[in-house]
Amino acid sequence: MKITAIDIYRGQSGKLHPILVRLRTDAGLEGWGEAGVAYGRGAAAAAGMIRDLAPLLLGREAGAIEAFLADCHDHTFWGKNGGTIVQAAVSALEMAMWDLLGKELGVPVSRLMGGPVRDEMRCYANGWYEASQEPDEFARATERPLKDGYTALKFYPLGQMVGRNMRHVSHRQITREAADLAVARVRAVRDAVGPDVDLMLDLSGGVIAPEAIRLCERFAEYDIYFVEEPVDPADTAGLAEVARAVPMPVAGGERHYTREGFRPLFEARAVSIVQPDPGNTGGLLETKKIAAMAEAFGMLCAPHVCATPLSTEAALQVGATLPNFAIMELYPYFRHHDGWNAFVADPAEARVRDGHLRPSDAPGLGVEIDAAAIAPWFLETLE
């Protein structure tokens, strides 16, 4: 089964700007993938990078995944130590190859990656706070995910909402008032949800290590499951400093790419929970390899997801195969935003029961795509 054409799509869906790819084959099968940069800046660049990688894939056997990844690393120059845009494009194409291979063989991707080690996965809700600013608004916002059965919530105590988008910390500095507000938000959420709900705090790399430590010491009394990216993700020494000093686990990895990029985190013991994103770290196989390295270092893996339900299904497929899986990220309420494009039938975010999800057992990624719904997003076909 040879890959004969690559279709690239770029559009807007609610708050997200997805970049999708469809691989077509001489056997008539299609495989879908997504670049994991549907938020922030970089969509146009990722679409362009997919175009640049197309010559490495056209005419190739659809199941030659390792060979394709090796070529991206060895023969693109920027594939070695490549960052967000390179690896997001690689991830989108690799994801689509797994989808094709599963469909060809009639099995879900999880079966191809060694088989699931669990029937269902625990998930935490992110994005549930919407435009909340004041502590009491965060407290009221918890009612929705708790009613929907979630037993774990994550939020950004330092974030400031500007319209429907979040503005993070500038210049790695916060005022005393901002720190006090962050603590008040955490206190309000813990009081609202009670002692039996796990809370995760994402500092999004906003502050320097001493400030992160000071904040985490204040957060500690609220029983935090993990604190994510407490300092700039490039500051491995700072992450390790925080990890040694604070009483809760440190998580990170959504802005680290490939095994090589995660290696310094492992060697420095800078995190105890790794968060590779299958849509931007180099693909599903790279995510599994990163998780295996983490397991050897006694660390857990909590895959990062922040894109369309296509990426969610991909993360579920690989997550189900990880012995050291901890918990899965979900943005369950993106699909209710104005302008949302419901191009995935039966999205994972709508299947959550009691805070848990079962991956699809349909062939490939198990995703049914409505191609007509994303026709306006079409950019070009490469043959």
QUICOR-V784849 format. One record per helix or strand of 2 or more residues. SS is the DSSP state (a for helix, b for strand). FROM is the first residue (numbers start at 0). TO is the last residue. If there is no record, write none. Layout:
ss:SS from:FROM to:TO
ss:SS from:FROM to:TO
This chain:
ss:b from:1 to:9
ss:b from:18 to:24
ss:b from:29 to:34
ss:a from:42 to:55
ss:a from:64 to:73
ss:a from:83 to:104
ss:a from:108 to:111
ss:b from:120 to:124
ss:a from:134 to:146
ss:b from:151 to:154
ss:b from:159 to:161
ss:b from:164 to:166
ss:a from:175 to:192
ss:b from:197 to:201
ss:a from:208 to:221
ss:b from:223 to:227
ss:a from:235 to:244
ss:b from:248 to:251
ss:a from:257 to:266
ss:b from:272 to:273
ss:a from:283 to:295
ss:b from:299 to:300
ss:a from:308 to:318
ss:b from:327 to:329
ss:a from:333 to:335
ss:a from:347 to:349
ss:b from:355 to:356
ss:a from:374 to:376
ss:b from:377 to:381
